[in-house]
Amino acid sequence: IIEMPLSSLPDMQEAAMVGAGGAGRLHMHRTSTANLPPVAGLFPGVLADIDKDLHSMRLDPDESIGLGLTMALVGNLITTLGLNLQRFAHTRLDAAENYTHSRLWWIGFTLMIGGEVGNFMAYGFAPATLVAPMGAFSVIANAVYATMLLAEKFRRRDVLGSVLIIVGGVGLVYFSPHSEKQLNSQTLMLYIFSDIFFMYSGILVLILVSLLSVSRRLSAQYVVPDLSICAIFGSWTVMATKGLSVSLRMTMLGEENALTSWITYALLLVMLFTASFQIRYLNRAMANFGTSQVVPVYFVLFTLASVLGGIIMYREFAQMVAGEIASFFGSVALTFIGVYLLTSERALSPDEMEHLKAQEEENDVLEEGQDMARLEGVML
């Protein structure tokens, strides 16, 4: 890795990964902003021009991204195992027994927390555009674990869906950014206070306000409004998680003390705030619809929002050409199709059927009450 100062001239030298097979050594070459892909310089920035700083920042080697990818995959597998162990523990409990008394449930809970920690740390080593779509592999793991622990049937379409997810995952790894600009507290603030991020956040806020105004009225009929709200909050959660994970990584490596920077605590608050709302609206969607409807739609919307957030805030596609970007999104589309095949047309569990029936009865009573209120208003 070659250290370079953040202050640089327009015609600067940039660290680039080259060597036998495309990786292994670093060399210096001259780069001008005119030769950069359009994504790298659409907007100069409101409070600071980050383009020059972007090109003078040092690159993470491929090995760092490989470590982040491994953390994301292992984290997703462990999290899904924990969730299925919790579901399995519920099936073994008596109706009057509290699940917190089950040792198996606590093992599942511990695994779930450990897996989420792995996912969190993955954002410190790999681009968010690569980490977020890796959640598709948890869908494969869920189908396998459910077959082993819960006696669910592994269908032919599940095999096809798994193959598509694996092929899409390989494409994601191959066409994703193979190097990433290292961040610190100073460059994080430059990213946050760039005008493209302000514009992106402003658009998200407008969409969010529109969705919130209709979600209560439409959430019982359509799955998209609540899950779109989840995806918007999820985009902010991923961007904050990425920045926070990078800050903690730099602190552990002794390269800076991010704990003395206010931006670290601001990112923590944003992550906790947006994650809490994400969970709230996801649970409301799960209350109104089955997992076969919620999981594929949520995965598609969340992945798109997370990838878009990584592209805009952290400019993770700045070193990629149009063909690589198109191939990346083609790989994402394959994982979407695979997730749909794995999660759709599954029979509801008895608990889901009972819950959905109760929800439908509650919605019918609510609609009847609204009709009576309208009738009384007309009579008056």
C-alpha positions in Angstrom: 0.0 0.0 0.0 1.3 3.5 -0.9 0.6 6.4 1.4 -0.4 9.6 -0.3 -1.4 13.0 1.2 -5.0 14.1 1.0 -4.1 17.4 -0.5 -3.1 17.0 -4.2 -2.9 18.8 -7.5 -5.3 18.2 -10.4 -2.7 16.3 -12.3 -1.7 13.7 -9.6 -0.3 10.3 -9.2 -2.6 7.5 -8.1 -2.0 4.1 -6.6 -3.3 1.3 -8.7 -3.3 -2.5 -8.2 -1.4 -4.4 -11.0 0.7 -7.5 -11.3 0.6 -11.0 -12.6 -3.0 -12.0 -13.0 -4.2 -8.4 -12.3 -3.3 -8.3 -8.6 -0.3 -8.4 -6.3 1.7 -5.1 -6.8 1.1 -1.4 -6.6 2.5 1.0 -9.1 2.1 4.7 -9.8 0.5 6.2 -12.9 -0.7 9.6 -13.9 -4.4 10.2 -14.0 -6.5 13.2 -15.0 -10.1 13.7 -14.0 -11.1 13.9 -17.7 -10.4 10.2 -18.1 -12.5 9.1 -15.1 -15.9 7.4 -15.6 -18.9 9.8 -15.4 -20.0 8.4 -12.0 -16.8 9.7 -10.4 -17.3 13.4 -11.0 -21.0 14.2 -11.6 -21.0 16.8 -8.8 -18.1 18.8 -7.3 -19.6 19.1 -3.8 -21.4 21.8 -1.8 -18.9 22.2 1.1 -15.9 20.5 -0.4 -14.6 19.2 -3.7 -13.9 15.5 -2.8 -12.8 14.4 -6.3 -9.1 15.4 -5.8 -9.1 13.8 -2.3 -10.8 10.7 -3.8 -7.9 10.1 -6.2 -5.2 10.8 -3.7 -6.6 8.3 -1.1 -4.8 5.0 -0.9 -6.4 1.8 -2.1 -7.3 -1.3 -0.1 -5.8 -4.4 -1.6 -7.9 -7.2 -2.9 -7.1 -9.3 0.2 -9.0 -6.8 2.3 -12.1 -7.1 0.2 -11.8 -10.9 0.2 -11.8 -10.8 4.0 -14.9 -8.6 4.0 -16.7 -11.0 1.6 -15.8 -14.0 3.8 -17.2 -12.2 6.8 -20.4 -11.4 5.0 -21.0 -15.0 3.8 -20.1 -16.6 7.1 -22.1 -14.0 9.0 -25.2 -14.6 6.8 -24.9 -18.4 7.3 -24.6 -18.1 11.0 -27.4 -15.6 11.4 -29.8 -17.9 9.4 -28.8 -20.9 11.4 -29.6 -19.0 14.6 -33.0 -18.0 13.3 -33.8 -21.5 12.3 -32.7 -22.9 15.7 -35.0 -20.4 17.4 -37.9 -21.5 15.1 -37.0 -25.2 15.9 -37.0 -24.3 19.7 -40.5 -22.9 19.3 -41.8 -26.2 17.8 -40.5 -28.2 20.8 -42.1 -26.0 23.4 -45.4 -26.5 25.1 -48.1 -23.9 24.4 -47.8 -22.5 28.0 -44.0 -22.7 28.1 -42.0 -19.5 27.7 -39.4 -19.6 24.9 -36.8 -17.8 27.0 -36.6 -21.0 29.2 -35.3 -22.9 26.2 -31.5 -23.4 26.0 -31.8 -24.1 22.3 -33.5 -20.7 21.7 -30.7 -18.9 23.5 -28.1 -20.8 21.4 -29.9 -19.6 18.3 -30.1 -16.1 19.6 -26.4 -16.0 20.3 -25.6 -17.3 16.8 -27.8 -14.7 15.3 -26.0 -11.9 17.2 -22.6 -13.3 16.2 -23.6 -13.5 12.6 -24.8 -9.9 12.6 -21.5 -8.8 14.1 -19.8 -10.5 11.2 -22.0 -8.7 8.7 -21.3 -5.4 10.5 -17.5 -5.9 10.3 -17.7 -6.9 6.6 -18.7 -3.4 5.7 -15.3 -2.2 7.1 -13.4 -4.3 4.6 -15.6 -4.6 1.4 -17.8 -2.3 -0.6 -21.4 -2.0 0.5 -22.4 -2.8 -3.1 -20.8 -6.2 -2.6 -21.8 -7.0 1.0 -25.5 -6.2 0.7 -26.4 -8.6 -2.1 -24.6 -11.4 -0.3 -27.8 -11.7 1.8 -29.1 -13.8 -1.0 -27.0 -16.7 0.2 -28.9 -16.6 3.5 -32.0 -17.6 1.6 -30.3 -20.7 0.3 -29.1 -21.5 3.8 -32.6 -20.9 5.2 -34.0 -23.5 2.7 -31.4 -26.1 3.7 -31.7 -25.5 7.4 -35.5 -25.6 7.3 -35.3 -28.9 5.4 -33.0 -30.4 8.1 -34.5 -28.9 11.2 -38.1 -28.2 10.4 -38.8 -31.0 7.9 -39.7 -28.6 5.1 -39.6 -29.9 1.6 -36.7 -28.9 -0.7 -38.4 -28.5 -4.1 -37.1 -28.6 -7.6 -37.5 -24.9 -8.0 -35.4 -24.5 -4.8 -32.6 -26.2 -6.6 -32.9 -23.8 -9.6 -33.2 -20.8 -7.3 -30.0 -21.9 -5.5 -28.1 -22.3 -8.7 -29.2 -18.8 -9.9 -28.1 -17.3 -6.6 -24.7 -19.0 -6.7 -24.2 -17.9 -10.3 -25.3 -14.4 -9.5 -23.0 -14.4 -6.4 -20.0 -15.4 -8.5 -20.9 -12.6 -11.0 -21.1 -10.1 -8.1 -17.7 -11.0 -6.8 -16.2 -10.9 -10.3 -17.7 -7.6 -11.5 -17.7 -5.8 -8.2 -15.0 -3.2 -7.4 -11.8 -5.1 -6.7 -10.2 -2.3 -4.8 -11.7 0.3 -2.5 -10.5 3.7 -1.4 -9.6 3.6 2.3 -11.6 6.0 4.5 -11.0 7.9 7.7 -13.0 10.4 9.7 -12.0 13.3 7.6 -12.9 11.7 4.3 -16.1 10.3 5.7 -17.2 13.9 6.4 -16.2 14.9 2.9 -18.4 12.1 1.5 -21.3 13.1 3.8 -21.1 16.8 2.9 -21.0 16.3 -0.9 -23.8 17.7 -2.9 -24.7 14.4 -4.6 -25.3 12.8 -1.2 -27.4 15.8 -0.2 -29.5 15.5 -3.3 -29.8 11.7 -2.8 -30.9 12.1 0.8 -33.4 14.8 -0.2 -35.0 12.6 -2.8 -35.2 9.8 -0.3 -36.9 12.1 2.3 -39.5 13.2 -0.3 -40.3 9.5 -1.2 -40.4 8.6 2.4 -42.8 11.3 3.4 -45.1 10.3 0.4 -45.0 6.6 1.5 -45.7 7.4 5.1 -48.7 9.4 4.2 -50.4 6.4 2.4 -48.8 3.4 4.2 -51.3 3.1 7.0 -54.2 3.1 4.5 -52.5 0.7 2.0 -50.3 -1.5 4.2 -53.0 -4.1 4.7 -53.7 -4.4 1.0 -50.3 -4.0 -0.6 -46.9 -5.3 0.6 -44.8 -2.7 -1.3 -45.5 0.5 0.7 -44.2 -0.8 4.1 -41.3 -2.6 2.5 -40.3 0.5 0.5 -40.2 2.4 3.7 -37.9 -0.4 5.1 -35.7 -0.2 2.1 -35.2 3.6 2.4 -34.4 3.3 6.1 -32.2 0.3 5.2 -30.2 2.4 2.7 -29.4 4.9 5.5 -28.6 2.1 7.9 -26.1 0.5 5.4 -24.4 3.8 4.7 -24.1 4.5 8.4 -22.9 1.0 9.2 -20.3 1.2 6.4 -18.9 4.4 7.9 -19.0 3.2 11.5 -17.4 -0.1 10.6 -14.6 1.6 8.8 -14.0 4.0 11.7 -13.8 1.1 14.2 -11.5 -0.8 11.8 -9.1 2.2 11.5 -9.1 2.5 15.3 -8.3 -1.2 15.9 -5.4 -1.0 13.4 -4.1 2.1 15.2 -4.3 4.3 12.1 -6.5 6.8 13.9 -8.7 7.1 17.0 -12.2 7.4 15.6 -13.6 7.5 19.1 -12.5 11.1 19.4 -14.4 12.2 16.3 -18.0 13.3 16.5 -18.8 11.7 13.2 -18.4 8.3 14.7 -21.2 8.9 17.2 -23.4 10.6 14.7 -23.1 7.5 12.4 -24.0 5.3 15.4 -27.1 7.3 16.2 -28.2 7.2 12.5 -27.6 3.4 12.4 -29.7 2.7 15.5 -32.5 5.2 14.6 -33.0 3.9 11.0 -32.6 0.3 12.0 -35.3 0.6 14.6 -37.8 2.0 12.1 -36.7 -0.6 9.6 -37.6 -3.4 12.0 -40.9 -1.7 12.9 -42.2 -1.5 9.3 -40.8 -4.9 8.4 -42.7 -6.5 11.3 -45.9 -4.7 10.1 -45.4 -6.2 6.7 -44.9 -9.6 8.2 -48.1 -9.2 10.2 -50.1 -8.5 7.1 -48.5 -10.9 4.6 -46.7 -14.3 4.6 -42.9 -14.7 4.3 -43.2 -15.9 0.7 -44.5 -12.4 -0.2 -42.4 -10.3 2.1 -38.9 -11.9 1.7 -38.4 -11.6 -2.0 -39.9 -8.1 -2.3 -37.9 -6.9 0.8 -34.7 -8.4 -0.5 -35.0 -6.8 -3.9 -35.9 -3.3 -2.5 -33.3 -3.4 0.3 -30.5 -4.6 -2.0 -31.3 -1.9 -4.7 -31.4 0.8 -2.0 -28.2 -0.4 -0.4 -26.3 -0.7 -3.6 -27.5 2.7 -4.8 -26.5 4.2 -1.4 -23.0 2.7 -1.8 -22.6 4.1 -5.3 -23.7 7.6 -4.4 -22.2 8.2 -1.0 -19.0 6.2 -1.2 -18.6 6.3 -5.0 -17.8 2.6 -5.1 -18.3 2.4 -8.9 -15.9 5.3 -9.6 -13.2 3.0 -10.9 -15.5 0.8 -13.0 -16.4 1.1 -16.7 -20.0 0.8 -18.1 -19.6 -2.9 -19.1 -18.6 -3.9 -15.6 -21.4 -1.9 -14.0 -24.0 -3.5 -16.4 -22.6 -7.0 -15.6 -22.8 -6.3 -11.9 -26.5 -5.4 -12.1 -27.1 -8.4 -14.3 -25.7 -10.6 -11.5 -27.9 -8.8 -9.0 -30.9 -9.6 -11.2 -30.0 -13.3 -11.2 -29.9 -13.3 -7.4 -33.3 -11.6 -7.4 -34.8 -14.3 -9.6 -33.2 -17.0 -7.4 -34.6 -15.5 -4.2 -38.1 -15.4 -5.8 -37.9 -19.0 -6.8 -36.8 -20.1 -3.3 -39.4 -18.1 -1.4 -42.5 -18.1 -3.6 -45.4 -20.6 -3.6 -44.4 -22.1 -0.3 -47.2 -23.5 1.9 -47.8 -21.4 5.0 -47.0 -22.8 8.4 -49.8 -23.3 10.9 -48.7 -20.3 12.9 -48.6 -18.1 9.8 -52.1 -19.3 8.7 -53.5 -18.6 12.1 -51.8 -15.2 12.3 -53.0 -14.1 8.8 -56.5 -15.3 9.6 -56.6 -13.2 12.7 -55.2 -10.2 10.8 -57.8 -10.5 8.1 -60.6 -10.6 10.7 -59.2 -7.5 12.3 -59.0 -5.7 9.0 -62.6 -6.7 8.2 -63.8 -5.3 11.5 -61.8 -2.1 10.9 -63.2 -1.7 7.4 -66.8 -2.3 8.7 -66.3 0.4 11.3 -65.1 2.8 8.7 -68.1 2.1 6.5 -70.4 2.7 9.4 -68.7 6.0 10.2 -69.2 7.1 6.6 -72.9 6.1 6.7 -73.5 8.0 9.9 -71.8 11.0 8.3 -74.1 10.8 5.3 -77.2 10.5 7.5 -76.2 13.5 9.6 
